[in-house]
Amino acid sequence: MTDLRERLATFRPDILRHCYRMLGSFADAEDVAQEALLNAWNARESQHGEVPVEHWLYRIATNACLNELARRKRRSLPASEREPATVTEPLEESDAREWLTPAPDAALFGSPPRALETRESVALAFLALLQRLPPRQRAVLLLKDVVGWQAEEIAQALSLSLASVNSALHRARRTIASRPVEPGSDPPPEALRAYVRCWEAHDVDSLVALLKEDVVFSMPPHATWFRGAADVERFLHSPRFTQHWAAGFRVVTTRANGQVALAFYRRTEVDYRPSSVQLVRWVDGRATEIVSFIGPEFHRGFGLPDHIEAPPPAAG
């Protein structure tokens, strides 16, 4: 039984990653993955040698995710749900449970090579597409095209007929293919350094120069989002954002969803405190999509400091 306990721990990143793809929420995925592993341990006597432990775990986790999805609405990103706003419109805040959340690579992947192999399968753009699928289609697609199961194995795990699995897979693949997304890549180091400097120095002009002309900029839980470098520039210069930015930011680079991510800390009276996590999709060295997840809760799981010391006041 000690061997089984160790094997369950070994599979935890894989199961967490699968739950995250299914649910679109890192916090929910952590809870469901933990529940699935606990249920697996409690049902260990039912695990027989002819069924690989990994398959057994995925079946338990997938059905746990389907039960969770039956109780709530799907998650998405603002740009997938509505038209872009103009700078004159008020910011509209929605229930945070409507939106996808970021997930730290340190929790999702067991090793850097594994992260490189599967980075596109946890990219925000792919997750947003997955959430458009009905839950069982989502499960079938992930188990077949990402995890690599045979259709017969999926049918048995989900208590479906083979014809139902093949039909669900066909419909899911058609939906995913209908919304192709240009894959991103890690930015050149000099572009990343310049981007961070712009946020810390409040340099809007240089920041805008690093954006693609048709850049998308969103800020969950705000439903409002902007398209185009010109509108993003106008928003960054607007009084409502300038007031927020005036306190000052410090930015720490980290990794989330298989890519470089930025953890923002906002100045308080005594130090810098967690403020948001920003994911940027880079294409040809420029930012083409920016998603800023507003709120200190998004720092969860990254292993980052809970504050950054502020420099002492300059001598008078």
C-alpha angles and dihedrals in degrees: 000000000000087000091053091049090053092047091051089053090049092055095047097099091049092050092045090050091050092049091048092054090049097046106028092218122098094204092049091045091053091052095046094043090051090048091049093050091048091049089049091053092047090050094043093123089064093057109100127193095244090065113066112238090234093056091046091053094047090051092052093045095046093052090046089054092049090052090050093048091052088064101051147033124267121264127234145158124268093245090057094055110043147010120280118270131234121239092249093062118094118252110262116212120202136188107293089225089071094068139072115248131214122255125208116241090222089068099036100050134048094208140002094254089054089051091054091050095053106024095116091054091064098037113128092238091055092045090052089054092047091054090059089065122087108256097255092047088050091051093048093049094048095046092048106036102027107027093032104231125158118250091246091056091050092049091054095045095049097035092242133136117254089244091054091051093050092046093049091047092051093050093045094050090048091053093048092047092051092066107045116186124203105242118240130220138201110284123246108271092244092053091050092049091049092048093052091046091053092056093046094044096042089237104159097170094055091043093054089050088063093055129093112244091246096041119158117221121188136165115199130228081039109082090205116100138168135221124206134032092258094058092043089052091050091050093050089052093046118112093241093058097034089058091053092046094046092078089066135242138233116200128207120193117228137146131263134163091007095304144080111287134185126226111205124209119193124212118253128180092278109021145337118291131194111279112161147332119239127201117195125192109213125201121179091350097305132098112256100169129022121188114183112192102207117215139062091250090076090070087071114125097011095102091228126150116273091229143006121225115246118228115255117263115275114261113262 
